[in-house]
Amino acid sequence: MKIGILGCAGRMGRMLASQVLSTDGAELIGGSEAPGSEFIGQDVAGLAGHDAAGIAVGDDTRALFQASDTVIDFTVPVATAAHAQMAGETGTALIVGTTGLDAAQQDAIANASALVAVVQAANFSVGVNILLGLTERAAGIMGDDYDIEVVEMHHRHKVDAPSGTALALGQAAASGRGVDLDSVSQRVRDGHTGPRKTGDIGFATLRGGDVAGDHTVVFAGDGERLELTHKAGNRAVFASGAVRAALWTAGQSPGLYSMRDVLALTS
């Protein structure tokens, strides 16, 4: 499968390129950066720590879509929305790992999924997707007698909070309880907040160092506490899952899929 990488010179882009180069059945067809980037013209494989492969970083995103079977996008929301439209126009499958999208940007992805296969996930690691399923199941079993808190920590460079994975875990917990997350979400506590509301799903955000991603869902009851935790040692787990998703899109019908579909974890 011919795979293109958007934002190929960034930290995640380089990891994705490296993973494609190391995966049987995957061919790195190209990578792109924004016009004017200092990396334009450099070798994509070389930037990823591999021997040069004669694949230059380009700035023609449409050409990359046209040359690829599937394109992987871990960029920024405004760019991802434009890329989704391009995926639909070129008939190219799309893997979306960008987080922090607003409603209009998410609509652009939904529109693309009517035309091509799109796999979107807040986190592409196998372990996190198992954690999502466990969180939903535990929330349904334990009920409002247990307070739910989602705690996450990421590196100092992360710009959105809570993380997309934390929000996905909150959504899993809300789904398990049969409630709307927006109606029970508590993301900020400062000053005299009063007692915790029954049924709230709280979020706590930590930033620092080079933490790839730690997530814990706490179910706190009277006399006991259950904590479900996933810790990512490095970004390779995200890249591995994204490339796995890219390979999975071969022959798939248009639609908006998740990693739970890729991993056959859906009920």
NUNUSE-554368 format. One record per residue: residue in one letter; y, x, z of N, C-alpha, C, O in turn. Coordinates in steps of 0.1 Angstrom, whole numbers, padded with zeros to 4 digits, always signed. Layout:
<nodes>
aYXZYXZYXZYXZ
...
</nodes>
This chain:
<nodes>
m-0012+0008+0000+0000+0000+0000+0012+0009+0000+0013+0018+0008
k+0022+0005-0008+0035+0013-0009+0044+0007+0001+0048-0005+0001
i+0049+0016+0010+0057+0012+0022+0070+0019+0021+0071+0031+0020
g+0081+0012+0023+0095+0018+0024+0100+0016+0038+0097+0007+0045
i+0108+0026+0042+0114+0026+0055+0129+0025+0054+0136+0034+0048
l+0135+0015+0060+0149+0013+0061+0154+0021+0074+0148+0020+0084
g+0166+0027+0072+0171+0035+0084+0161+0047+0087+0158+0050+0098
c+0156+0054+0076+0146+0063+0078+0150+0076+0085+0141+0084+0089
a+0163+0079+0087+0167+0091+0093+0169+0089+0108+0172+0099+0115
g+0169+0077+0113+0171+0074+0127+0158+0078+0135+0148+0082+0129
r+0159+0078+0148+0148+0081+0156+0135+0073+0153+0124+0078+0152
m+0137+0060+0153+0126+0051+0150+0122+0052+0135+0110+0052+0132
g+0131+0054+0126+0128+0055+0112+0119+0067+0109+0110+0067+0102
r+0123+0078+0116+0114+0091+0114+0100+0088+0119+0091+0093+0114
m+0099+0082+0131+0086+0079+0136+0078+0070+0127+0066+0072+0125
l+0085+0060+0121+0078+0051+0112+0073+0059+0100+0062+0057+0095
a+0082+0067+0094+0078+0075+0082+0066+0084+0086+0057+0085+0078
s+0066+0090+0097+0055+0099+0101+0042+0091+0102+0031+0095+0098
q+0043+0079+0108+0031+0070+0109+0025+0066+0096+0013+0066+0094
v+0034+0063+0087+0030+0059+0073+0022+0071+0067+0012+0069+0061
l+0028+0083+0068+0022+0095+0062+0008+0098+0068+0000+0105+0062
s+0006+0093+0080-0006+0096+0088-0017+0085+0087-0027+0087+0093
t-0014+0074+0080-0022+0063+0080-0030+0061+0067-0023+0061+0056
d-0043+0060+0067-0051+0058+0055-0047+0044+0049-0045+0034+0056
g-0046+0044+0036-0042+0032+0029-0028+0029+0028-0024+0019+0022
a-0019+0037+0035-0005+0036+0034+0001+0047+0026-0003+0059+0028
e+0011+0044+0018+0018+0054+0010+0033+0053+0012+0039+0042+0010
l+0039+0064+0017+0054+0064+0019+0060+0064+0005+0060+0075-0002
i+0066+0053+0001+0072+0053-0013+0087+0057-0013+0092+0061-0023
g+0093+0056-0001+0107+0059+0000+0114+0055+0013+0108+0049+0021
g+0126+0059+0015+0134+0056+0026+0149+0055+0023+0153+0061+0013
s+0156+0047+0030+0170+0046+0027+0179+0047+0040+0174+0045+0051
e+0191+0051+0037+0202+0051+0048+0215+0045+0042+0215+0043+0030
a+0224+0042+0050+0237+0036+0046+0244+0046+0036+0243+0058+0038
p+0251+0041+0026+0259+0050+0018+0268+0059+0026+0275+0054+0035
g+0269+0071+0022+0278+0081+0029+0271+0088+0040+0276+0097+0046
s+0258+0084+0043+0251+0091+0054+0249+0106+0050+0247+0109+0038
e+0249+0115+0060+0247+0129+0058+0233+0132+0054+0230+0143+0049
f+0224+0122+0055+0210+0125+0052+0206+0121+0038+0195+0124+0034
i+0215+0115+0031+0212+0111+0017+0208+0124+0009+0215+0134+0010
g+0197+0123+0002+0192+0134-0006+0182+0143+0001+0175+0151-0005
q+0181+0142+0014+0171+0150+0022+0158+0144+0020+0156+0132+0017
d+0147+0152+0023+0133+0147+0021+0129+0138+0033+0130+0142+0044
v+0124+0126+0030+0121+0117+0040+0109+0123+0049+0110+0122+0061
a+0099+0128+0043+0088+0134+0050+0092+0146+0059+0088+0148+0070
g+0101+0154+0053+0106+0165+0061+0114+0161+0073+0112+0167+0084
l+0122+0151+0072+0129+0145+0084+0119+0140+0094+0122+0141+0106
a+0108+0136+0090+0098+0130+0099+0089+0141+0105+0079+0138+0112
g+0092+0154+0102+0084+0165+0107+0071+0168+0099+0063+0176+0104
h+0070+0164+0087+0059+0167+0078+0064+0176+0067+0076+0179+0066
d+0054+0181+0060+0058+0189+0048+0066+0181+0038+0063+0169+0037
a+0075+0187+0031+0083+0179+0022+0074+0173+0011+0064+0179+0007
a+0077+0160+0008+0069+0153-0002+0076+0149-0014+0071+0142-0023
g+0088+0154-0016+0095+0151-0028+0101+0137-0029+0103+0132-0039
i+0103+0131-0017+0108+0118-0016+0122+0119-0009+0123+0121+0003
a+0132+0117-0017+0146+0118-0012+0151+0106-0005+0148+0095-0010
v+0158+0107+0006+0165+0096+0012+0175+0091+0002+0184+0098-0003
g+0175+0078+0000+0185+0072-0009+0194+0062-0002+0192+0059+0010
d+0203+0056-0010+0212+0046-0004+0212+0033-0012+0220+0024-0010
d+0202+0032-0022+0200+0020-0030+0189+0012-0024+0177+0013-0027
t+0193+0003-0015+0183-0005-0007+0175-0014-0017+0163-0016-0015
r+0182-0020-0026+0174-0029-0035+0164-0021-0043+0153-0027-0045
a+0167-0009-0047+0157-0001-0055+0145+0002-0046+0133+0002-0050
l+0147+0004-0033+0136+0006-0023+0127-0006-0022+0115-0005-0022
f+0134-0018-0021+0126-0030-0021+0118-0032-0033+0106-0036-0033
q+0124-0030-0045+0117-0032-0057+0105-0022-0059+0095-0026-0066
a+0105-0010-0053+0095+0000-0054+0084-0002-0044+0073+0003-0045
s+0086-0011-0034+0077-0012-0022+0069-0025-0023+0073-0035-0028
d+0057-0024-0017+0049-0036-0014+0054-0043-0001+0055-0055+0000
t+0058-0034+0008+0063-0039+0021+0073-0029+0026+0072-0017+0024
v+0084-0035+0032+0095-0026+0038+0095-0029+0053+0094-0040+0057
i+0097-0018+0060+0098-0019+0075+0113-0017+0079+0119-0008+0075
d+0118-0026+0087+0132-0026+0091+0133-0026+0107+0130-0036+0113
f+0137-0015+0112+0141-0014+0126+0156-0009+0126+0158+0002+0132
t+0165-0016+0121+0179-0012+0120+0188-0019+0129+0186-0018+0141
v+0198-0026+0124+0207-0034+0132+0208-0048+0127+0205-0050+0115
p+0212-0057+0135+0211-0071+0131+0218-0075+0118+0213-0082+0110
v+0230-0070+0116+0238-0074+0104+0231-0068+0092+0231-0075+0081
a+0225-0056+0092+0218-0051+0081+0205-0058+0079+0201-0061+0067
t+0198-0062+0090+0185-0068+0088+0187-0082+0081+0178-0085+0073
a+0198-0089+0084+0200-0102+0078+0201-0100+0063+0196-0108+0055
a+0209-0090+0058+0210-0087+0044+0197-0082+0038+0194-0086+0027
h+0189-0075+0046+0176-0070+0041+0167-0082+0039+0159-0082+0029
a+0167-0091+0048+0159-0103+0047+0161-0111+0034+0152-0115+0027
q+0174-0112+0030+0178-0119+0018+0172-0111+0006+0167-0117-0004
m+0173-0098+0007+0169-0089-0004+0153-0090-0005+0148-0090-0016
a+0146-0091+0006+0132-0092+0006+0128-0105-0002+0119-0105-0010
g+0135-0116+0001+0132-0128-0006+0135-0127-0021+0127-0133-0029
e+0146-0121-0024+0150-0120-0039+0140-0111-0047+0138-0113-0059
t+0134-0101-0040+0126-0091-0047+0111-0094-0045+0103-0088-0052
g+0108-0104-0037+0094-0107-0035+0086-0097-0027+0074-0095-0029
t+0093-0090-0018+0087-0079-0010+0085-0083+0004+0094-0088+0011
a+0073-0081+0009+0070-0084+0023+0079-0076+0032+0083-0065+0029
l+0082-0081+0044+0091-0075+0053+0086-0074+0068+0081-0084+0073
i+0087-0063+0074+0084-0061+0088+0097-0059+0096+0104-0050+0093
v+0099-0068+0105+0112-0068+0113+0110-0064+0127+0104-0072+0135
g+0115-0053+0131+0115-0049+0145+0129-0048+0152+0130-0045+0163
t+0139-0052+0144+0153-0053+0149+0154-0064+0160+0149-0075+0158
t+0161-0061+0171+0163-0071+0181+0178-0073+0183+0186-0066+0177
g+0181-0084+0190+0195-0087+0193+0202-0095+0181+0214-0096+0180
l+0193-0102+0173+0198-0110+0162+0204-0123+0167+0200-0129+0177
d+0215-0128+0161+0221-0141+0165+0214-0152+0156+0205-0149+0148
a+0219-0164+0158+0212-0175+0152+0213-0174+0136+0203-0177+0130
a+0224-0171+0131+0226-0170+0117+0217-0159+0111+0211-0161+0100
q+0216-0148+0118+0208-0137+0113+0193-0140+0113+0185-0137+0105
q+0189-0148+0124+0176-0153+0125+0173-0163+0114+0162-0163+0108
d+0183-0171+0110+0181-0180+0099+0178-0173+0086+0170-0178+0078
a+0185-0161+0084+0182-0154+0072+0168-0149+0071+0162-0149+0060
i+0162-0145+0082+0148-0141+0083+0139-0153+0080+0129-0152+0072
a+0142-0165+0086+0135-0177+0083+0135-0181+0068+0125-0185+0063
n+0147-0179+0062+0148-0183+0048+0139-0173+0039+0133-0178+0030
a+0139-0161+0043+0131-0151+0036+0116-0154+0037+0108-0153+0027
s+0112-0159+0049+0098-0162+0051+0093-0174+0043+0081-0176+0042
a+0102-0181+0037+0097-0192+0028+0093-0187+0015+0086-0193+0007
l+0097-0174+0012+0094-0168-0001+0084-0156+0000+0077-0154-0009
v+0084-0149+0011+0075-0138+0013+0069-0137+0027+0074-0145+0036
a+0059-0129+0029+0054-0127+0043+0063-0119+0051+0067-0107+0047
v+0067-0124+0062+0076-0116+0072+0069-0115+0085+0065-0126+0091
v+0067-0103+0090+0062-0102+0104+0073-0097+0113+0079-0086+0111
q+0077-0105+0123+0088-0102+0132+0082-0101+0146+0075-0110+0150
a+0086-0091+0153+0082-0090+0167+0092-0082+0175+0099-0073+0169
a+0094-0086+0187+0103-0079+0196+0097-0065+0200+0104-0056+0203
n+0084-0065+0199+0077-0052+0203+0064-0052+0195+0056-0062+0195
f+0061-0041+0188+0049-0040+0179+0037-0034+0186+0027-0031+0179
s+0038-0030+0199+0026-0024+0205+0016-0034+0208+0018-0045+0211
v+0003-0029+0207-0008-0038+0210-0008-0043+0224-0010-0055+0227
g-0005-0033+0233-0005-0037+0248+0005-0047+0251+0002-0056+0259
v+0017-0046+0246+0028-0056+0249+0024-0070+0244+0026-0080+0251
n+0017-0071+0233+0014-0084+0227+0002-0090+0236+0002-0102+0237
i-0006-0082+0241-0016-0087+0251-0009-0092+0263-0012-0102+0269
l+0001-0084+0268+0009-0088+0280+0016-0101+0277+0017-0109+0287
l+0021-0104+0265+0027-0117+0262+0018-0128+0265+0021-0138+0271
g+0005-0126+0260-0005-0137+0262-0008-0139+0277-0010-0150+0281
l-0009-0128+0284-0013-0129+0298-0001-0136+0306-0004-0143+0315
t+0011-0132+0302+0023-0138+0309+0023-0153+0307+0025-0161+0316
e+0021-0158+0295+0021-0172+0292+0010-0179+0300+0012-0190+0306
r-0002-0173+0300-0013-0179+0307-0011-0180+0322-0013-0190+0329
a-0006-0169+0328-0003-0168+0342+0008-0178+0346+0007-0185+0357
a+0018-0179+0338+0029-0189+0342+0024-0203+0342+0028-0211+0350
g+0015-0206+0333+0010-0220+0332+0001-0223+0344+0000-0234+0349
i-0006-0213+0349-0015-0215+0360-0008-0215+0374-0011-0223+0382
m+0002-0206+0375+0008-0204+0388+0019-0214+0391+0022-0217+0403
g+0026-0219+0381+0036-0230+0384+0048-0225+0391+0050-0213+0393
d+0057-0235+0395+0070-0232+0401+0069-0226+0415+0079-0222+0421
d+0057-0226+0421+0055-0220+0435+0057-0205+0434+0060-0199+0444
y+0057-0200+0422+0059-0185+0420+0072-0183+0412+0073-0188+0401
d+0081-0175+0418+0093-0171+0411+0090-0160+0401+0082-0151+0403
i+0095-0162+0389+0093-0152+0378+0105-0143+0376+0116-0149+0374
e+0103-0130+0376+0114-0121+0372+0108-0111+0362+0097-0106+0363
v+0116-0109+0352+0113-0099+0341+0121-0087+0343+0134-0088+0342
v+0115-0075+0345+0122-0063+0348+0120-0053+0336+0108-0051+0333
e+0130-0048+0330+0128-0038+0319+0137-0026+0321+0148-0027+0326
m+0132-0015+0316+0140-0002+0316+0138+0004+0302+0127+0005+0297
h+0149+0009+0297+0149+0016+0284+0159+0028+0285+0166+0030+0294
h+0158+0037+0275+0166+0049+0274+0181+0045+0273+0185+0034+0271
r+0189+0055+0276+0203+0054+0277+0210+0049+0264+0222+0045+0265
h+0204+0051+0253+0210+0048+0240+0208+0033+0236+0215+0029+0226
k+0200+0026+0243+0198+0012+0238+0210+0003+0240+0217+0004+0251
v+0213-0005+0230+0226-0012+0230+0225-0027+0234+0235-0033+0238
d+0213-0033+0233+0212-0047+0236+0205-0049+0250+0196-0041+0253
a+0209-0059+0257+0202-0062+0270+0203-0077+0273+0214-0083+0269
p+0193-0083+0278+0180-0077+0280+0173-0073+0267+0178-0077+0256
s+0163-0065+0268+0156-0061+0256+0150-0072+0249+0147-0083+0255
g+0147-0071+0236+0140-0081+0229+0127-0084+0235+0122-0096+0235
t+0120-0074+0239+0107-0076+0245+0108-0084+0258+0100-0093+0261
a+0118-0081+0267+0120-0088+0279+0122-0103+0276+0117-0111+0283
l+0130-0106+0266+0133-0120+0262+0120-0126+0257+0118-0138+0260
a+0112-0119+0250+0100-0124+0245+0090-0127+0257+0083-0138+0256
l+0090-0119+0267+0082-0122+0279+0087-0134+0286+0079-0142+0291
g+0101-0135+0287+0106-0147+0293+0103-0159+0286+0100-0170+0292
q+0103-0158+0272+0099-0170+0264+0084-0173+0266+0081-0185+0266
a+0076-0163+0267+0061-0166+0270+0060-0173+0283+0052-0182+0284
a+0067-0168+0293+0066-0175+0306+0071-0189+0306+0065-0198+0311
a+0082-0192+0299+0087-0205+0297+0077-0214+0289+0076-0226+0293
s+0071-0209+0279+0061-0216+0272+0050-0220+0280+0044-0231+0279
g+0045-0211+0289+0034-0214+0298+0038-0225+0307+0029-0233+0311
r+0050-0226+0311+0055-0237+0320+0059-0249+0313+0061-0260+0319
g+0060-0248+0300+0064-0260+0292+0079-0263+0294+0083-0275+0294
v+0087-0253+0295+0102-0255+0296+0109-0247+0286+0104-0238+0280
d+0122-0250+0284+0131-0243+0275+0137-0231+0282+0143-0233+0293
l+0135-0219+0277+0139-0207+0284+0154-0207+0286+0159-0204+0297
d+0162-0212+0277+0177-0212+0279+0181-0220+0291+0191-0217+0297
s+0173-0230+0294+0177-0239+0305+0174-0233+0319+0179-0238+0329
v+0165-0223+0319+0161-0217+0332+0164-0202+0333+0161-0196+0343
s+0169-0196+0323+0172-0182+0322+0183-0178+0332+0194-0184+0332
q+0181-0168+0340+0191-0162+0348+0192-0147+0345+0184-0139+0349
r+0203-0143+0338+0204-0130+0333+0214-0121+0341+0214-0109+0340
v+0223-0127+0349+0233-0120+0356+0234-0124+0371+0234-0136+0374
r+0233-0115+0380+0236-0117+0394+0246-0107+0399+0244-0095+0398
d+0257-0113+0404+0267-0104+0410+0275-0112+0420+0279-0123+0417
g+0278-0106+0431+0285-0113+0441+0277-0123+0449+0265-0121+0450
h+0284-0133+0454+0277-0143+0462+0271-0154+0453+0278-0163+0448
t+0258-0152+0450+0251-0161+0439+0245-0173+0445+0241-0182+0438
g+0243-0174+0458+0236-0185+0464+0221-0182+0463+0217-0173+0457
p+0213-0191+0468+0198-0189+0468+0193-0191+0453+0199-0197+0445
r+0182-0185+0451+0175-0186+0438+0171-0200+0435+0165-0207+0444
k+0173-0205+0423+0169-0218+0419+0154-0219+0416+0149-0210+0409
t+0148-0229+0421+0134-0231+0418+0132-0233+0403+0139-0241+0396
g+0122-0225+0397+0120-0226+0383+0127-0217+0374+0124-0215+0362
d+0137-0210+0380+0145-0200+0372+0135-0188+0367+0126-0185+0374
i+0138-0183+0356+0132-0171+0351+0143-0160+0350+0152-0161+0342
g+0142-0150+0359+0152-0140+0360+0150-0128+0352+0138-0125+0349
f+0160-0121+0349+0159-0108+0341+0167-0097+0348+0178-0099+0353
a+0161-0085+0349+0168-0074+0354+0167-0062+0344+0156-0060+0339
t+0178-0056+0341+0179-0046+0331+0183-0032+0337+0193-0031+0344
l+0175-0022+0334+0178-0008+0338+0179+0000+0325+0172-0002+0316
r+0188+0010+0326+0190+0019+0315+0192+0034+0320+0198+0036+0330
g+0185+0043+0313+0187+0057+0317+0176+0066+0311+0165+0062+0307
g+0180+0079+0309+0170+0089+0305+0165+0086+0291+0172+0080+0282
d+0152+0089+0289+0146+0087+0275+0135+0078+0276+0125+0079+0268
v+0135+0068+0285+0124+0058+0287+0122+0050+0274+0131+0044+0269
a+0110+0051+0268+0107+0044+0256+0107+0029+0258+0111+0021+0249
g+0102+0024+0269+0102+0010+0272+0092+0007+0283+0080+0008+0281
d+0097+0002+0294+0089-0003+0306+0092-0017+0308+0104-0021+0309
h+0082-0026+0309+0084-0040+0312+0074-0045+0322+0062-0042+0322
t+0079-0052+0332+0071-0058+0343+0075-0073+0344+0087-0076+0345
v+0065-0081+0345+0067-0095+0348+0062-0098+0362+0050-0096+0365
v+0071-0102+0371+0068-0104+0385+0066-0118+0388+0075-0126+0385
f+0055-0122+0394+0053-0136+0399+0053-0135+0414+0043-0130+0420
a+0064-0139+0420+0065-0137+0435+0064-0150+0442+0072-0160+0440
g+0053-0151+0450+0050-0163+0457+0051-0160+0472+0055-0149+0476
d+0049-0170+0481+0049-0168+0495+0036-0161+0499+0025-0167+0497
g+0037-0149+0504+0025-0142+0509+0018-0133+0498+0009-0126+0502
e+0022-0134+0485+0016-0126+0475+0025-0124+0463+0034-0132+0461
r+0022-0114+0456+0030-0111+0444+0021-0105+0433+0013-0096+0436
l+0022-0111+0421+0014-0106+0410+0024-0099+0400+0034-0105+0397
e+0021-0086+0396+0030-0079+0387+0021-0075+0375+0011-0068+0376
l+0026-0079+0363+0020-0075+0350+0029-0065+0344+0041-0068+0341
t+0024-0053+0341+0032-0042+0336+0027-0035+0324+0015-0033+0322
h+0036-0032+0315+0033-0023+0303+0043-0012+0303+0055-0014+0304
k+0039+0000+0301+0048+0012+0300+0044+0019+0287+0033+0023+0284
a+0054+0021+0278+0053+0028+0266+0057+0043+0268+0068+0046+0272
g+0047+0052+0265+0050+0066+0267+0059+0072+0257+0067+0081+0259
n+0058+0067+0245+0067+0071+0234+0067+0060+0223+0060+0050+0224
r+0076+0062+0213+0078+0052+0203+0066+0051+0193+0066+0042+0184
a+0057+0060+0194+0046+0061+0184+0038+0047+0185+0032+0043+0175
v+0037+0041+0197+0030+0029+0197+0036+0018+0190+0029+0009+0184
f+0050+0018+0189+0057+0008+0181+0055+0010+0166+0053+0001+0158
a+0056+0023+0162+0054+0027+0148+0040+0023+0143+0038+0018+0132
s+0030+0026+0152+0016+0024+0148+0014+0009+0145+0008+0005+0136
g+0019+0000+0154+0018-0014+0153+0025-0019+0141+0020-0028+0134
a+0037-0014+0138+0045-0018+0126+0038-0015+0113+0038-0023+0104
v+0032-0003+0112+0025+0000+0100+0012-0008+0099+0008-0012+0088
r+0006-0011+0110-0006-0020+0110-0002-0034+0105-0009-0040+0097
a+0010-0038+0109+0015-0051+0104+0018-0051+0089+0015-0060+0082
a+0023-0039+0085+0027-0038+0070+0014-0039+0062+0014-0046+0052
l+0003-0032+0066-0009-0032+0059-0015-0047+0059-0021-0051+0049
w-0013-0054+0070-0018-0067+0071-0012-0077+0062-0018-0087+0058
t+0000-0074+0057+0007-0084+0049+0001-0085+0035+0004-0094+0027
a-0007-0075+0031-0014-0075+0018-0021-0089+0016-0030-0092+0023
g-0017-0096+0006-0024-0109+0003-0020-0120+0011-0026-0131+0009
q-0011-0118+0021-0007-0130+0029+0002-0139+0022+0011-0135+0014
s+0001-0152+0025+0010-0162+0020+0024-0160+0026+0025-0155+0037
p+0034-0165+0020+0048-0165+0026+0047-0172+0040+0040-0182+0041
g+0055-0167+0049+0055-0173+0062+0061-0163+0072+0062-0151+0070
l+0065-0169+0084+0070-0160+0095+0059-0158+0105+0055-0167+0112
y+0054-0146+0106+0043-0142+0114+0047-0133+0126+0058-0128+0126
s+0039-0132+0136+0041-0124+0147+0030-0113+0148+0020-0114+0141
m+0031-0104+0157+0021-0094+0160+0008-0101+0165-0003-0096+0164
r+0010-0113+0171-0002-0120+0176-0010-0125+0165-0022-0126+0166
d-0004-0128+0153-0011-0131+0141-0018-0119+0136-0030-0120+0132
v-0011-0108+0135-0017-0096+0130-0029-0092+0138-0039-0087+0133
l-0029-0093+0151-0039-0089+0160-0050-0100+0163-0059-0098+0171
a-0048-0112+0156-0057-0123+0158-0057-0128+0172-0068-0131+0177
l-0046-0128+0179-0045-0132+0193-0040-0146+0194-0040-0152+0205
t-0037-0153+0183-0032-0167+0184-0044-0176+0186-0055-0173+0182
s-0041-0186+0194-0052-0196+0197-0054-0206+0186-0062-0214+0187
</nodes>
